Amino acid sequence: MSMLGSLGENLTNTMKKLAGMSVIDKKVVKEVVKDIQRALIQSDVNIQLVLKLSKTIENRALNEEPPKGITPREHVITIIYEEMVNLLGSEAKELEINKKPFKILFLGLQGSGKTTTIGKLCKYLQRKGFSPAVVCTDTWRPAAYEQLKQLTEEMQIQLYGDPENKDALDLAEKGLKQFKNQKIIIFDTAGRHKNEDDLIEEMNKLDKIIEPDESILVIDGTIGQQAGEQAKAFSQATDIGSIIISKLDGTAKGGGALSAVAETGAPIKFIGTGERIDEFEAFDPERFISRLLGMGDIRSLIEKAEEVIDEDKATKTMNNMLSGKFTLEDMKNQFEMMNSMGPMQQVMNMIPGLGAKVPKEASQMTEDKINSFKIIMYSMTDEEMKNPKIIKHSRITRIARGSGVDENDVKELLKYYNNTKKAMKGIGRRGMGGGAMNRLVGQFMK
């Protein structure tokens, strides 16, 4: 499923329809605008906001002259992209770690995914070269400390907490003292019920003790427009603030949550895009919208690839993926990237025009299946990896014996490879909208 589920699918289909139009007239523009309206309203985006956005898109599309060298179709696509980006706040806000210790206070209503999100931020920070420590001040939820302990132990991150101590303020003070020499300290707090007064009261007490450099509110993306009210209450209570929106994977209301928070002016700095610990990313409206509209996000894909394999290999693999010169060797590199980058569909959604064309079996790949395929490929010769066409019956038999699998498993791998190569062939940088897509991808690659 694409990001934000049906919203991404509906918007991508709208852009494909627009890209296929030979004539762009008033009727076409109005039809496209209605499609966008319908998709956004179904995703729980505020109706007044949708009407304002669609009116702006329609006015610009009908009244602006396309710049020299850009077709009317490309101009309309670019207008939609620009106005959708503006809907979500237009520019990325980074987490600036500029002192030691840098103290982060996590807040959130009960069930928002706060503790899990702390684990995801720790993983993200580790990839950036930091080694954060975590303090558990959640004295209300019985399993809070145990959950944090499990998350932090897996990543070898230091944790301070005491399940027997029911004084959150005392825990905060002791945690501060224990980790005073750490570069980053993250404080988990108790989730509240939907009572802003309780949330703000506890936040203010902890705020005075911890004196955080960054207070982060975690908001559940499935609550839609209500996310704006939570963000507003939070931003009014403190000058230091940023938002992480969790549970955006496939949710029907994710568009409502993102747009509602963006409208409050509170900066969205991260989003949770799935259940895995690494399905978490810095929020960049330009990248996000480009993927939502089916334009892909080459820059994010290259960055993720370079985090898990060396730069030369990442660049070569991505170039081969985009150009259609795709070998089993490239697919093995791709599998290595996927182990750390997330599910196949999520990775492919970053490539312009490719997400919707990924074979069904590719989008459902599991880690076990990937590892099984990798074992089979280890039994292949260099020549076979570079030129899979030569793998006929006798070679299949040898490869199956060498890897300890059935011949049908080898055939399944080859079928998967051929389907994936076919899906990728010819996509390249063309994306789905010709010149406009090339220019957008070009900006990402700078």
Secondary structure, 3 states (H helix, E strand, C coil): CCCCCHHHHHHHHHHHHHHCCCCCCHHHHHHHHHHHHHHHHHCCCCHHHHHHHHHHHHHHHHHCCCCCCCCHHHHHHHHHHHHHHHHCCCCCCCCCCCCCCEEEEEEEECCCCHHHHHHHHHHHHHHCCCCCEEEECCCCCCCHHHHHHHHHHHHCCCEECCCCCCCHHHHHHHHHHHCCCCCEEEEECCCECCCHHHHHHHHHHHHHHHCCCEEEEEEEHHHCCHHHHHHHHHHHHCCCCEEEEECCCCCCCHHHHHHHHHHHCCCEEEEECCCCCCCEEECCHHHHHHHHCCCCCHHHHHHHHHHHCCHHHHHHHHHHHHHCCCCHHHHHHHHHHHHHHCCHHHHHCCCCCCHHHCCHHHHCCCHHHHHHHHHHHHCCCHHHHHCHHHCCHHHHHHHHHHHCCCHHHHHHHHHHHHHHHHHHCCCCCCCCCHHHHHHHHHHHHC
